[in-house]
Amino acid sequence: MIRMLENTGIDGRLLLGAGVVMPGPFTLTGLANTASVLPHWQDIDAEQLFSSALSMPVLVENDANAAAVGEHVSGGTASLSNYAFIYFGSGVGLGIVHQGRLFRGGSGNAGELGHILVPLPRGLDQSLAGITSHMAPLESIASRSALLQHLKDAGVDVSTDQQLEALAVERNPELQQWLDEASAALSHAVHVVENLFDPDTVVLGGALPDSLLAALVKGISLAEHSTAQRKNRLMPRVMRGHSGDLSAARGGAALVINGLFTPQTLS
């Protein structure tokens, strides 16, 4: 931490604390062995571990929840009290803001959207983990890791956003296929989110290039039979986030400030 402060030139006396962002779930659940869950962390008190290591107060938050706060800080949802943020990390998570506060659930693990089952795209490899009959976990289709695996299986080896952007510019057919399959899966997920939580909007953001997020938003088919299909809408039903791939990091920092100065808002 001292080295990091020296590199940035920030006076350590100005630090209020640290926000640490991690994928959930934070406790041992039936999701413990799934690919997007950090192995061996479910039995560790992360706040105590990082507080001791950094010698300062630490707030540990689910990455999707932090990203939802980061979107509010960036201005994308600054005027909204109710919205949902679909976060693309290694998996797919969901941050839910209800009446200006994060909805965490009974054990802090609300929003594990990537593990809900969605209809299986035609032709998808049915040997993938978690696939049952004609359904599959959302993150096995629509996550960043699923995208990279899809491209790798097709002989297209990429790892950076710049490479993904280049594929999008040239309209690479394998990337287009993934966008079609992911958009179909996300259409189902958005329908579920809309009818369960009645958000003012559903935001897509996180560790995908803006061009891919825009393509996913455009490709999502919005159901007519949804509580979100109403005449008095002020926001689009689905929109691309404005906070970029650092949305979770910004949100983690903002939660530290919120906890000290504005605990009634997004906390």
C-alpha atoms as an extended CHARMM CRD file, in Angstrom:
* protein
*
       267  EXT
         1         1  MET       CA              0.0000000000        0.0000000000        0.0000000000  PROA      1               0.0000000000
         2         2  ILE       CA              2.8390000000        2.3990000000        0.8830000000  PROA      2               0.0000000000
         3         3  ARG       CA              4.4270000000        1.7370000000       -2.5170000000  PROA      3               0.0000000000
         4         4  MET       CA              1.1000000000        2.3730000000       -4.2740000000  PROA      4               0.0000000000
         5         5  LEU       CA              0.7070000000        5.7040000000       -2.4930000000  PROA      5               0.0000000000
         6         6  GLU       CA              4.2410000000        6.7080000000       -3.3850000000  PROA      6               0.0000000000
         7         7  ASN       CA              3.5700000000        5.9330000000       -7.0500000000  PROA      7               0.0000000000
         8         8  THR       CA              0.4290000000        8.0830000000       -7.0900000000  PROA      8               0.0000000000
         9         9  GLY       CA              1.8060000000       10.9040000000       -4.9640000000  PROA      9               0.0000000000
        10        10  ILE       CA             -1.2470000000       10.8140000000       -2.6750000000  PROA      10              0.0000000000
        11        11  ASP       CA             -0.7350000000       11.8160000000        0.9500000000  PROA      11              0.0000000000
        12        12  GLY       CA             -1.5840000000        8.7230000000        3.0030000000  PROA      12              0.0000000000
        13        13  ARG       CA             -3.1280000000       10.9140000000        5.6960000000  PROA      13              0.0000000000
        14        14  LEU       CA             -5.9550000000       11.7090000000        3.2820000000  PROA      14              0.0000000000
        15        15  LEU       CA             -7.0640000000        8.0820000000        3.0080000000  PROA      15              0.0000000000
        16        16  LEU       CA            -10.3830000000        7.3000000000        4.6540000000  PROA      16              0.0000000000
        17        17  GLY       CA            -10.2400000000        3.5690000000        4.0370000000  PROA      17              0.0000000000
        18        18  ALA       CA            -10.1360000000        1.0520000000        1.2090000000  PROA      18              0.0000000000
        19        19  GLY       CA            -12.8540000000       -0.5340000000       -0.8810000000  PROA      19              0.0000000000
        20        20  VAL       CA            -12.0780000000       -4.0860000000       -2.0010000000  PROA      20              0.0000000000
        21        21  VAL       CA            -14.2470000000       -5.5340000000       -4.7590000000  PROA      21              0.0000000000
        22        22  MET       CA            -14.5970000000       -9.2980000000       -5.2320000000  PROA      22              0.0000000000
        23        23  PRO       CA            -16.8850000000      -11.7060000000       -7.0690000000  PROA      23              0.0000000000
        24        24  GLY       CA            -19.4850000000      -13.3400000000       -4.8310000000  PROA      24              0.0000000000
        25        25  PRO       CA            -20.8200000000      -15.3210000000       -3.1810000000  PROA      25              0.0000000000
        26        26  PHE       CA            -19.0550000000      -14.4580000000        0.0710000000  PROA      26              0.0000000000
        27        27  THR       CA            -20.2110000000      -17.4750000000        2.0500000000  PROA      27              0.0000000000
        28        28  LEU       CA            -20.1310000000      -21.1870000000        1.3020000000  PROA      28              0.0000000000
        29        29  THR       CA            -23.1400000000      -21.8920000000       -0.9280000000  PROA      29              0.0000000000
        30        30  GLY       CA            -24.2050000000      -24.3440000000       -3.6000000000  PROA      30              0.0000000000
        31        31  LEU       CA            -22.3730000000      -22.1280000000       -6.1130000000  PROA      31              0.0000000000
        32        32  ALA       CA            -18.9430000000      -22.6760000000       -4.5190000000  PROA      32              0.0000000000
        33        33  ASN       CA            -17.5400000000      -24.8650000000       -7.2950000000  PROA      33              0.0000000000
        34        34  THR       CA            -18.7670000000      -22.8610000000      -10.2750000000  PROA      34              0.0000000000
        35        35  ALA       CA            -16.1960000000      -21.3200000000      -12.6100000000  PROA      35              0.0000000000
        36        36  SER       CA            -16.7890000000      -17.6450000000      -11.7910000000  PROA      36              0.0000000000
        37        37  VAL       CA            -16.4900000000      -18.0390000000       -8.0110000000  PROA      37              0.0000000000
        38        38  LEU       CA            -13.1040000000      -17.3380000000       -6.4080000000  PROA      38              0.0000000000
        39        39  PRO       CA            -11.9430000000      -20.6880000000       -4.9990000000  PROA      39              0.0000000000
        40        40  HSD       CA            -11.1170000000      -21.0390000000       -1.2800000000  PROA      40              0.0000000000
        41        41  TRP       CA            -12.3780000000      -17.5570000000       -0.3460000000  PROA      41              0.0000000000
        42        42  GLN       CA            -15.7930000000      -18.5310000000        1.0470000000  PROA      42              0.0000000000
        43        43  ASP       CA            -14.4200000000      -19.3700000000        4.5140000000  PROA      43              0.0000000000
        44        44  ILE       CA            -12.0940000000      -16.3400000000        4.7340000000  PROA      44              0.0000000000
        45        45  ASP       CA            -13.0470000000      -13.1330000000        6.5360000000  PROA      45              0.0000000000
        46        46  ALA       CA            -11.9130000000      -10.8660000000        3.7030000000  PROA      46              0.0000000000
        47        47  GLU       CA            -12.5700000000       -7.6060000000        5.5680000000  PROA      47              0.0000000000
        48        48  GLN       CA            -10.3960000000       -8.6800000000        8.4880000000  PROA      48              0.0000000000
        49        49  LEU       CA             -7.6840000000      -10.0250000000        6.1860000000  PROA      49              0.0000000000
        50        50  PHE       CA             -7.4190000000       -6.8540000000        4.1090000000  PROA      50              0.0000000000
        51        51  SER       CA             -7.8160000000       -4.5260000000        7.0950000000  PROA      51              0.0000000000
        52        52  SER       CA             -4.8520000000       -6.1970000000        8.7790000000  PROA      52              0.0000000000
        53        53  ALA       CA             -2.7860000000       -6.1870000000        5.5870000000  PROA      53              0.0000000000
        54        54  LEU       CA             -3.5090000000       -2.5300000000        4.7580000000  PROA      54              0.0000000000
        55        55  SER       CA             -3.6830000000       -1.2050000000        8.3280000000  PROA      55              0.0000000000
        56        56  MET       CA             -6.8530000000        0.7550000000        7.6130000000  PROA      56              0.0000000000
        57        57  PRO       CA            -10.6280000000        0.2430000000        7.5800000000  PROA      57              0.0000000000
        58        58  VAL       CA            -11.6850000000       -1.9080000000        4.6210000000  PROA      58              0.0000000000
        59        59  LEU       CA            -15.0920000000       -2.4050000000        3.0470000000  PROA      59              0.0000000000
        60        60  VAL       CA            -15.4860000000       -5.5620000000        0.9410000000  PROA      60              0.0000000000
        61        61  GLU       CA            -18.2740000000       -5.5520000000       -1.6340000000  PROA      61              0.0000000000
        62        62  ASN       CA            -19.6580000000       -7.7920000000       -4.3480000000  PROA      62              0.0000000000
        63        63  ASP       CA            -18.3200000000       -6.5870000000       -7.7160000000  PROA      63              0.0000000000
        64        64  ALA       CA            -21.7590000000       -6.1910000000       -9.2990000000  PROA      64              0.0000000000
        65        65  ASN       CA            -23.0370000000       -4.1610000000       -6.3300000000  PROA      65              0.0000000000
        66        66  ALA       CA            -19.9580000000       -1.9530000000       -6.4590000000  PROA      66              0.0000000000
        67        67  ALA       CA            -20.3980000000       -1.4940000000      -10.2130000000  PROA      67              0.0000000000
        68        68  ALA       CA            -24.0030000000       -0.3770000000       -9.6720000000  PROA      68              0.0000000000
        69        69  VAL       CA            -22.7170000000        2.3010000000       -7.2980000000  PROA      69              0.0000000000
        70        70  GLY       CA            -19.9440000000        3.2040000000       -9.7470000000  PROA      70              0.0000000000
        71        71  GLU       CA            -22.5560000000        3.8240000000      -12.4250000000  PROA      71              0.0000000000
        72        72  HSD       CA            -24.3920000000        6.1840000000      -10.0760000000  PROA      72              0.0000000000
        73        73  VAL       CA            -21.1760000000        8.0670000000       -9.3000000000  PROA      73              0.0000000000
        74        74  SER       CA            -20.2840000000        8.3690000000      -12.9950000000  PROA      74              0.0000000000
        75        75  GLY       CA            -23.6130000000       10.0410000000      -13.7040000000  PROA      75              0.0000000000
        76        76  GLY       CA            -25.2340000000        7.3410000000      -15.8080000000  PROA      76              0.0000000000
        77        77  THR       CA            -27.9390000000        6.6630000000      -13.2270000000  PROA      77              0.0000000000
        78        78  ALA       CA            -27.3750000000        9.6770000000      -10.9660000000  PROA      78              0.0000000000
        79        79  SER       CA            -31.0290000000       10.7430000000      -11.2230000000  PROA      79              0.0000000000
        80        80  LEU       CA            -32.4490000000        7.2710000000      -10.5150000000  PROA      80              0.0000000000
        81        81  SER       CA            -33.4260000000        5.6050000000       -7.2450000000  PROA      81              0.0000000000
        82        82  ASN       CA            -34.3420000000        2.2400000000       -8.7750000000  PROA      82              0.0000000000
        83        83  TYR       CA            -32.2240000000        0.4830000000      -11.3720000000  PROA      83              0.0000000000
        84        84  ALA       CA            -30.4650000000       -2.7940000000      -12.1060000000  PROA      84              0.0000000000
        85        85  PHE       CA            -26.8720000000       -3.1440000000      -13.2820000000  PROA      85              0.0000000000
        86        86  ILE       CA            -25.8640000000       -6.2880000000      -15.1720000000  PROA      86              0.0000000000
        87        87  TYR       CA            -22.1310000000       -6.5530000000      -14.6010000000  PROA      87              0.0000000000
        88        88  PHE       CA            -19.7950000000       -8.4430000000      -16.9170000000  PROA      88              0.0000000000
        89        89  GLY       CA            -16.7660000000       -9.7050000000      -15.0190000000  PROA      89              0.0000000000
        90        90  SER       CA            -15.4170000000      -13.2090000000      -15.3920000000  PROA      90              0.0000000000
        91        91  GLY       CA            -19.0440000000      -14.2110000000      -14.9210000000  PROA      91              0.0000000000
        92        92  VAL       CA            -22.2640000000      -12.1700000000      -14.9580000000  PROA      92              0.0000000000
        93        93  GLY       CA            -23.5610000000      -10.4500000000      -11.8390000000  PROA      93              0.0000000000
        94        94  LEU       CA            -26.4340000000       -8.1530000000      -10.9460000000  PROA      94              0.0000000000
        95        95  GLY       CA            -26.3980000000       -5.0720000000       -8.7500000000  PROA      95              0.0000000000
        96        96  ILE       CA            -29.8330000000       -3.9010000000       -7.6560000000  PROA      96              0.0000000000
        97        97  VAL       CA            -30.5210000000       -0.4010000000       -6.3550000000  PROA      97              0.0000000000
        98        98  HSD       CA            -33.9480000000       -0.0380000000       -4.7590000000  PROA      98              0.0000000000
        99        99  GLN       CA            -35.1460000000        3.3060000000       -3.4010000000  PROA      99              0.0000000000
       100       100  GLY       CA            -31.5620000000        4.5750000000       -3.4110000000  PROA      100             0.0000000000
       101       101  ARG       CA            -30.0950000000        1.6500000000       -1.4990000000  PROA      101             0.0000000000
       102       102  LEU       CA            -28.2840000000       -1.4880000000       -2.5510000000  PROA      102             0.0000000000
       103       103  PHE       CA            -30.3630000000       -4.6440000000       -2.2350000000  PROA      103             0.0000000000
       104       104  ARG       CA            -28.0260000000       -7.3030000000       -0.8450000000  PROA      104             0.0000000000
       105       105  GLY       CA            -30.3870000000      -10.0610000000        0.2360000000  PROA      105             0.0000000000
       106       106  GLY       CA            -30.2950000000      -12.1400000000        3.3980000000  PROA      106             0.0000000000
       107       107  SER       CA            -26.6130000000      -13.1100000000        3.2340000000  PROA      107             0.0000000000
       108       108  GLY       CA            -25.2210000000      -10.4430000000        0.9270000000  PROA      108             0.0000000000
       109       109  ASN       CA            -25.4450000000      -12.6840000000       -2.1210000000  PROA      109             0.0000000000
       110       110  ALA       CA            -28.4100000000      -11.2130000000       -3.9850000000  PROA      110             0.0000000000
       111       111  GLY       CA            -27.8680000000      -10.7590000000       -7.7070000000  PROA      111             0.0000000000
       112       112  GLU       CA            -26.1320000000      -13.9740000000       -8.7600000000  PROA      112             0.0000000000
       113       113  LEU       CA            -27.7160000000      -13.5400000000      -12.1710000000  PROA      113             0.0000000000
       114       114  GLY       CA            -25.0680000000      -15.5450000000      -13.9900000000  PROA      114             0.0000000000
       115       115  HSD       CA            -26.3370000000      -18.7610000000      -12.4210000000  PROA      115             0.0000000000
       116       116  ILE       CA            -29.9570000000      -18.5000000000      -13.5150000000  PROA      116             0.0000000000
       117       117  LEU       CA            -30.8970000000      -20.8920000000      -16.3160000000  PROA      117             0.0000000000
       118       118  VAL       CA            -31.6990000000      -19.4420000000      -19.7290000000  PROA      118             0.0000000000
       119       119  PRO       CA            -32.7450000000      -21.1810000000      -22.9630000000  PROA      119             0.0000000000
       120       120  LEU       CA            -29.8060000000      -22.8740000000      -24.6390000000  PROA      120             0.0000000000
       121       121  PRO       CA            -28.8280000000      -21.3540000000      -28.0100000000  PROA      121             0.0000000000
       122       122  ARG       CA            -29.1370000000      -23.8280000000      -30.8440000000  PROA      122             0.0000000000
       123       123  GLY       CA            -25.8530000000      -25.5920000000      -31.5490000000  PROA      123             0.0000000000
       124       124  LEU       CA            -24.1440000000      -24.6690000000      -28.2530000000  PROA      124             0.0000000000
       125       125  ASP       CA            -21.8920000000      -27.3930000000      -26.8260000000  PROA      125             0.0000000000
       126       126  GLN       CA            -24.0860000000      -29.3190000000      -24.3870000000  PROA      126             0.0000000000
       127       127  SER       CA            -21.0620000000      -30.6330000000      -22.4730000000  PROA      127             0.0000000000
       128       128  LEU       CA            -20.6430000000      -27.2250000000      -20.7990000000  PROA      128             0.0000000000
       129       129  ALA       CA            -20.8900000000      -27.2620000000      -17.0210000000  PROA      129             0.0000000000
       130       130  GLY       CA            -24.3530000000      -26.6550000000      -15.6430000000  PROA      130             0.0000000000
       131       131  ILE       CA            -26.2810000000      -27.3310000000      -18.8390000000  PROA      131             0.0000000000
       132       132  THR       CA            -29.5000000000      -29.2070000000      -18.2020000000  PROA      132             0.0000000000
       133       133  SER       CA            -31.6380000000      -30.3470000000      -21.1310000000  PROA      133             0.0000000000
       134       134  HSD       CA            -32.3530000000      -27.1750000000      -23.1300000000  PROA      134             0.0000000000
       135       135  MET       CA            -31.2870000000      -24.7060000000      -20.4290000000  PROA      135             0.0000000000
       136       136  ALA       CA            -27.8710000000      -23.3760000000      -19.3900000000  PROA      136             0.0000000000
       137       137  PRO       CA            -26.4670000000      -20.8930000000      -16.8330000000  PROA      137             0.0000000000
       138       138  LEU       CA            -26.4250000000      -17.3680000000      -18.2510000000  PROA      138             0.0000000000
       139       139  GLU       CA            -22.6960000000      -16.9480000000      -17.5960000000  PROA      139             0.0000000000
       140       140  SER       CA            -21.8730000000      -20.0430000000      -19.6710000000  PROA      140             0.0000000000
       141       141  ILE       CA            -23.2360000000      -18.1300000000      -22.6740000000  PROA      141             0.0000000000
       142       142  ALA       CA            -23.0150000000      -14.3800000000      -22.0770000000  PROA      142             0.0000000000
       143       143  SER       CA            -19.9590000000      -13.6880000000      -19.8830000000  PROA      143             0.0000000000
       144       144  ARG       CA            -16.5590000000      -12.3750000000      -20.9410000000  PROA      144             0.0000000000
       145       145  SER       CA            -15.0000000000      -15.7620000000      -20.1680000000  PROA      145             0.0000000000
       146       146  ALA       CA            -17.6370000000      -17.4580000000      -22.3520000000  PROA      146             0.0000000000
       147       147  LEU       CA            -16.8090000000      -15.0150000000      -25.1650000000  PROA      147             0.0000000000
       148       148  LEU       CA            -13.0730000000      -15.6900000000      -24.9590000000  PROA      148             0.0000000000
       149       149  GLN       CA            -13.6640000000      -19.4530000000      -24.8440000000  PROA      149             0.0000000000
       150       150  HSD       CA            -16.0150000000      -19.2410000000      -27.8340000000  PROA      150             0.0000000000
       151       151  LEU       CA            -13.3770000000      -17.3830000000      -29.8410000000  PROA      151             0.0000000000
       152       152  LYS       CA            -10.5940000000      -19.7380000000      -28.7200000000  PROA      152             0.0000000000
       153       153  ASP       CA            -12.6140000000      -22.7810000000      -29.7660000000  PROA      153             0.0000000000
       154       154  ALA       CA            -12.9640000000      -21.1730000000      -33.1870000000  PROA      154             0.0000000000
       155       155  GLY       CA             -9.1970000000      -20.6000000000      -33.4350000000  PROA      155             0.0000000000
       156       156  VAL       CA             -9.3600000000      -16.8860000000      -32.6110000000  PROA      156             0.0000000000
       157       157  ASP       CA             -7.0400000000      -16.2240000000      -29.6690000000  PROA      157             0.0000000000
       158       158  VAL       CA             -7.6100000000      -12.8020000000      -28.0690000000  PROA      158             0.0000000000
       159       159  SER       CA             -7.1760000000      -11.4220000000      -24.5660000000  PROA      159             0.0000000000
       160       160  THR       CA             -7.4070000000       -7.6140000000      -24.6530000000  PROA      160             0.0000000000
       161       161  ASP       CA            -10.2210000000       -5.1460000000      -25.2290000000  PROA      161             0.0000000000
       162       162  GLN       CA             -8.2780000000       -3.6840000000      -28.1440000000  PROA      162             0.0000000000
       163       163  GLN       CA             -8.2750000000       -7.0640000000      -29.8770000000  PROA      163             0.0000000000
       164       164  LEU       CA            -11.9820000000       -7.5000000000      -29.2380000000  PROA      164             0.0000000000
       165       165  GLU       CA            -12.6460000000       -4.0030000000      -30.5990000000  PROA      165             0.0000000000
       166       166  ALA       CA            -10.6970000000       -4.8770000000      -33.7510000000  PROA      166             0.0000000000
       167       167  LEU       CA            -12.8050000000       -8.0060000000      -34.2330000000  PROA      167             0.0000000000
       168       168  ALA       CA            -15.9430000000       -5.9270000000      -33.8310000000  PROA      168             0.0000000000
       169       169  VAL       CA            -14.7690000000       -3.3770000000      -36.4200000000  PROA      169             0.0000000000
       170       170  GLU       CA            -14.0710000000       -6.1000000000      -38.9620000000  PROA      170             0.0000000000
       171       171  ARG       CA            -17.3770000000       -7.8240000000      -38.0650000000  PROA      171             0.0000000000
       172       172  ASN       CA            -15.6730000000      -11.1010000000      -37.2870000000  PROA      172             0.0000000000
       173       173  PRO       CA            -18.2690000000      -13.8690000000      -37.8440000000  PROA      173             0.0000000000
       174       174  GLU       CA            -17.3530000000      -15.7590000000      -34.6620000000  PROA      174             0.0000000000
       175       175  LEU       CA            -17.7680000000      -12.6180000000      -32.5920000000  PROA      175             0.0000000000
       176       176  GLN       CA            -21.0650000000      -11.8800000000      -34.3170000000  PROA      176             0.0000000000
       177       177  GLN       CA            -22.2700000000      -15.4030000000      -33.5190000000  PROA      177             0.0000000000
       178       178  TRP       CA            -21.4310000000      -14.9030000000      -29.8500000000  PROA      178             0.0000000000
       179       179  LEU       CA            -23.2000000000      -11.5320000000      -29.8090000000  PROA      179             0.0000000000
       180       180  ASP       CA            -26.3270000000      -13.1550000000      -31.2370000000  PROA      180             0.0000000000
       181       181  GLU       CA            -26.2670000000      -15.9970000000      -28.7020000000  PROA      181             0.0000000000
       182       182  ALA       CA            -25.4480000000      -13.7130000000      -25.7670000000  PROA      182             0.0000000000
       183       183  SER       CA            -28.1490000000      -11.2230000000      -26.7410000000  PROA      183             0.0000000000
       184       184  ALA       CA            -30.7320000000      -14.0050000000      -26.8310000000  PROA      184             0.0000000000
       185       185  ALA       CA            -29.6750000000      -15.2530000000      -23.3920000000  PROA      185             0.0000000000
       186       186  LEU       CA            -29.6610000000      -11.7180000000      -21.9820000000  PROA      186             0.0000000000
       187       187  SER       CA            -33.1420000000      -11.1030000000      -23.4080000000  PROA      187             0.0000000000
       188       188  HSD       CA            -34.4120000000      -13.8410000000      -21.1040000000  PROA      188             0.0000000000
       189       189  ALA       CA            -32.3970000000      -12.5210000000      -18.1380000000  PROA      189             0.0000000000
       190       190  VAL       CA            -33.5920000000       -8.9320000000      -18.6090000000  PROA      190             0.0000000000
       191       191  HSD       CA            -37.1980000000      -10.1590000000      -18.7170000000  PROA      191             0.0000000000
       192       192  VAL       CA            -36.6550000000      -11.8910000000      -15.3660000000  PROA      192             0.0000000000
       193       193  VAL       CA            -34.9980000000       -8.8180000000      -13.8250000000  PROA      193             0.0000000000
       194       194  GLU       CA            -37.7230000000       -6.4620000000      -15.0520000000  PROA      194             0.0000000000
       195       195  ASN       CA            -40.5630000000       -8.5220000000      -13.6530000000  PROA      195             0.0000000000
       196       196  LEU       CA            -38.8750000000       -9.3280000000      -10.3410000000  PROA      196             0.0000000000
       197       197  PHE       CA            -37.4990000000       -5.8810000000       -9.4580000000  PROA      197             0.0000000000
       198       198  ASP       CA            -39.3710000000       -3.3290000000      -11.6210000000  PROA      198             0.0000000000
       199       199  PRO       CA            -36.2730000000       -1.1580000000      -12.2280000000  PROA      199             0.0000000000
       200       200  ASP       CA            -36.4480000000        2.1830000000      -14.0040000000  PROA      200             0.0000000000
       201       201  THR       CA            -33.8060000000        0.8110000000      -16.3630000000  PROA      201             0.0000000000
       202       202  VAL       CA            -31.4200000000       -2.1350000000      -16.7420000000  PROA      202             0.0000000000
       203       203  VAL       CA            -27.8170000000       -1.0710000000      -17.3340000000  PROA      203             0.0000000000
       204       204  LEU       CA            -25.1880000000       -3.2620000000      -19.0010000000  PROA      204             0.0000000000
       205       205  GLY       CA            -21.5630000000       -2.5960000000      -18.0760000000  PROA      205             0.0000000000
       206       206  GLY       CA            -18.2650000000       -3.9280000000      -16.8160000000  PROA      206             0.0000000000
       207       207  ALA       CA            -15.3840000000       -5.7900000000      -18.4230000000  PROA      207             0.0000000000
       208       208  LEU       CA            -16.4880000000       -5.6570000000      -22.0530000000  PROA      208             0.0000000000
       209       209  PRO       CA            -15.5900000000       -2.9960000000      -24.6440000000  PROA      209             0.0000000000
       210       210  ASP       CA            -18.1970000000       -0.2830000000      -25.1630000000  PROA      210             0.0000000000
       211       211  SER       CA            -18.8330000000       -1.4160000000      -28.7400000000  PROA      211             0.0000000000
       212       212  LEU       CA            -19.7420000000       -4.9200000000      -27.5720000000  PROA      212             0.0000000000
       213       213  LEU       CA            -21.9560000000       -3.5950000000      -24.7810000000  PROA      213             0.0000000000
       214       214  ALA       CA            -23.7180000000       -1.3690000000      -27.3260000000  PROA      214             0.0000000000
       215       215  ALA       CA            -24.1970000000       -4.3480000000      -29.6450000000  PROA      215             0.0000000000
       216       216  LEU       CA            -25.6520000000       -6.4380000000      -26.8070000000  PROA      216             0.0000000000
       217       217  VAL       CA            -28.0600000000       -3.6430000000      -25.8430000000  PROA      217             0.0000000000
       218       218  LYS       CA            -29.1590000000       -3.3500000000      -29.4670000000  PROA      218             0.0000000000
       219       219  GLY       CA            -29.5160000000       -7.1210000000      -29.8240000000  PROA      219             0.0000000000
       220       220  ILE       CA            -31.6360000000       -7.6930000000      -26.7170000000  PROA      220             0.0000000000
       221       221  SER       CA            -35.2380000000       -8.4930000000      -27.5650000000  PROA      221             0.0000000000
       222       222  LEU       CA            -37.4960000000       -6.7900000000      -25.0250000000  PROA      222             0.0000000000
       223       223  ALA       CA            -40.6150000000       -8.7340000000      -24.1150000000  PROA      223             0.0000000000
       224       224  GLU       CA            -43.9910000000       -7.0920000000      -24.5700000000  PROA      224             0.0000000000
       225       225  HSD       CA            -45.3600000000       -8.9980000000      -21.5610000000  PROA      225             0.0000000000
       226       226  SER       CA            -43.2830000000       -7.1630000000      -18.9750000000  PROA      226             0.0000000000
       227       227  THR       CA            -43.9580000000       -4.7190000000      -16.1680000000  PROA      227             0.0000000000
       228       228  ALA       CA            -41.3700000000       -2.5000000000      -17.8520000000  PROA      228             0.0000000000
       229       229  GLN       CA            -43.5880000000       -2.0790000000      -20.9260000000  PROA      229             0.0000000000
       230       230  ARG       CA            -45.4170000000        1.0580000000      -19.8000000000  PROA      230             0.0000000000
       231       231  LYS       CA            -46.2670000000        4.4460000000      -21.2550000000  PROA      231             0.0000000000
       232       232  ASN       CA            -44.8100000000        6.6830000000      -18.5460000000  PROA      232             0.0000000000
       233       233  ARG       CA            -41.1950000000        5.6240000000      -19.0390000000  PROA      233             0.0000000000
       234       234  LEU       CA            -38.5240000000        8.3140000000      -18.7040000000  PROA      234             0.0000000000
       235       235  MET       CA            -35.5680000000        5.9980000000      -19.3560000000  PROA      235             0.0000000000
       236       236  PRO       CA            -34.9340000000        3.2640000000      -21.9440000000  PROA      236             0.0000000000
       237       237  ARG       CA            -35.6280000000       -0.2240000000      -20.6600000000  PROA      237             0.0000000000
       238       238  VAL       CA            -32.0190000000       -1.2600000000      -21.3610000000  PROA      238             0.0000000000
       239       239  MET       CA            -28.9840000000        0.9870000000      -21.7340000000  PROA      239             0.0000000000
       240       240  ARG       CA            -25.2000000000        0.8170000000      -21.8800000000  PROA      240             0.0000000000
       241       241  GLY       CA            -23.3280000000        1.9440000000      -18.7880000000  PROA      241             0.0000000000
       242       242  HSD       CA            -21.2230000000        5.1150000000      -18.7130000000  PROA      242             0.0000000000
       243       243  SER       CA            -18.6960000000        4.1190000000      -16.0630000000  PROA      243             0.0000000000
       244       244  GLY       CA            -16.4300000000        1.9100000000      -18.1950000000  PROA      244             0.0000000000
       245       245  ASP       CA            -14.4910000000       -1.1300000000      -17.0970000000  PROA      245             0.0000000000
       246       246  LEU       CA            -13.4980000000        0.5470000000      -13.8150000000  PROA      246             0.0000000000
       247       247  SER       CA            -17.1110000000        0.8110000000      -12.6540000000  PROA      247             0.0000000000
       248       248  ALA       CA            -16.6150000000       -1.7020000000       -9.8360000000  PROA      248             0.0000000000
       249       249  ALA       CA            -13.4150000000        0.0130000000       -8.6240000000  PROA      249             0.0000000000
       250       250  ARG       CA            -15.1070000000        3.4240000000       -8.6220000000  PROA      250             0.0000000000
       251       251  GLY       CA            -18.0520000000        1.9670000000       -6.7640000000  PROA      251             0.0000000000
       252       252  GLY       CA            -15.8310000000        0.3450000000       -4.1590000000  PROA      252             0.0000000000
       253       253  ALA       CA            -14.2010000000        3.6980000000       -3.4310000000  PROA      253             0.0000000000
       254       254  ALA       CA            -17.5470000000        5.4950000000       -3.3960000000  PROA      254             0.0000000000
       255       255  LEU       CA            -18.9690000000        3.0520000000       -0.8570000000  PROA      255             0.0000000000
       256       256  VAL       CA            -16.1880000000        3.9320000000        1.5740000000  PROA      256             0.0000000000
       257       257  ILE       CA            -17.0950000000        7.6230000000        1.2780000000  PROA      257             0.0000000000
       258       258  ASN       CA            -20.8240000000        6.8430000000        1.4950000000  PROA      258             0.0000000000
       259       259  GLY       CA            -20.3170000000        4.8060000000        4.6280000000  PROA      259             0.0000000000
       260       260  LEU       CA            -18.6370000000        7.7310000000        6.3580000000  PROA      260             0.0000000000
       261       261  PHE       CA            -20.6150000000       10.7130000000        5.1170000000  PROA      261             0.0000000000
       262       262  THR       CA            -23.8660000000        9.6230000000        3.4440000000  PROA      262             0.0000000000
       263       263  PRO       CA            -24.8620000000        6.2290000000        4.8970000000  PROA      263             0.0000000000
       264       264  GLN       CA            -28.4580000000        6.7230000000        3.8470000000  PROA      264             0.0000000000
       265       265  THR       CA            -27.6090000000        6.6670000000        0.1250000000  PROA      265             0.0000000000
       266       266  LEU       CA            -26.5060000000        3.6090000000       -1.8590000000  PROA      266             0.0000000000
       267       267  SER       CA            -25.2100000000        1.8350000000        1.2030000000  PROA      267             0.0000000000
